[in-house]
Amino acid sequence: MSRRTLMNAIFHRRKLARGLIPLGIVLVFAGCADDRPPRLSGVVAVNGAAVDQGEIRVIRLDGAGSPVVAVITSGRYEMEVRPGAMRVEIQAYRPAAKSPVDPAMPGAATAGTLEPYLPEKYNRNSNLTIEVAGDMEKDFDLTVP
């Protein structure tokens, strides 16, 4: 191989390498963006009315990982979860009908006391499930007598 041919080969390899380096960087960062868990969001309502305060918990059916919990505010929730089949538990709170008296302050009621009001079929004994495959919106309209 002549010296000139060798120099041309080296020049073209360097030129190719300079073009591939930025492409590699772009691919690395594009791959990182795919690592973000899917976003699950939606509305939770009871008998057609948005839940003012509560929480929603998703638990993987395969038992992998920890449960993910999101706060429900004015009916809306949003969380990031890994893809898979999930069991859903929902808890809603309302002001307690009768606030207990604070023993430290005789004669004064505890302000802001909340009580859960959904039956266990929506939380502790829930049969609600979803399959998360990507970003999705999932609404829950629960029925309580």
N, C-alpha and C positions, 0 to 999 in steps of 0.2 A: 504494500500500500504506500502510495507516495505521501510525502509530507503534506502536500496541499490537500489531498483527500482526507488525511487524518485531521487536519486543522478544521476542515469543513464539518466533519462528523462531530468534533468537539463543540464547535460553534452551535450547531443545530441541537445538540443535546442540552447545552446550557440554555438556549432559547426556549426549548420545550420545558425544561425544569422551571424557568421563570414564569411560564404560563400556568404550570400545574400547581405551583405553590399557592397562589391566590385561590385557585379552584378548590384545593384541599382545605384551606381555611374556611371557605364558604360552606363546604360539605360538613365540616366539623361543627360549625355553629348551627347549621340546619338540623343536624342530628340532635343537638342539645335541645332545640325547640320541641322535638318530638318526645322528649323525656317528661314534659309537663303532663301531669295526670289530667284526665278529662274533667271538665267542669260540669257539675250536676246542679241544676237550679230549678226553681218552680214556685208554685203557690200551694199553700196548705189551707184548706177551708173545712169548717165543720157545719153541716147542714146549709151549705151555700155561703156562709159568712167567713171571711178571712180570719185566721187565728191571729189575735193581737200579739201574744207572747207564747213562746214555746221552744222546743228543740226537736230536731230530726237526727236520727242516728242510723247509719248504714253499717251493716256487719257482713263481711264476706261469708258466703255459704261454704267455701272451702276451708274456712278457719284461718287462712293466712292473714297476717297483719293485724293491726288494731282497728277497732271501730272508728269511724269518722263521724264527728258530731258538728252540726251547724245550728246556729240560733235562728229561730223563726221570729221575724219582726214585721208587723203589719201584713202578715200572711206570706211573706217572701223568705226564701232561704237560698243559700248558694254555698257550694263546697267543692273541693277537688278530691276525686277518688280514683283509685286504680281500676282499670276495666275488670269486669267479672260479674257474676251473679251475686246479688246482695239481698239480705233481709232488711226491711225498713221498720224502724220503731219511731213513733211520733208521740210526743208529749205536749199538751197544751195547758197553759196556766191562765187563771182568772183571779180577780181579787176574792179573797176568802169571804164567805157569807158573813161570818162572825169572827172578827179578829180576836185572838187570845190576848188576855191581859198580860202585860209585861210585869213579872214579879219584882223587878228592880224599881218600878215606878207605879206604886199602887194607884189605881183609879185611871191610868192611862192605857189606851189600847195600842197594840203594836201596829205601826203604820206600814202600809205596803205589803201586807202578808198575802201571798199567793197560794192557790191550791190547784193541783192537777184535776182535770175534769174529764179526760178521755178514758173509756173503758180499756182494760188490759189487752183486749184483742187488737188494739192499735199500738201498744208498746210492749210490755213484758211478754205477752203471749201473741205477738204479731205474726200474721201469715202474709203480710204485704211483702212482695219481692219485686225487684227490678233487675234488668240486665244492662249493665253499663258497658258500652263499646266505644264511645267517644263523647264529645260534648253533647249534652242533651238537656232538655227541659222536661220535667216530670211534675205534673200537678197531682195533688191528692185531695179529693173531696170526700171527707169522712161523714158518716151518718151516725148521729147519737140521738137516742130517744129523748 
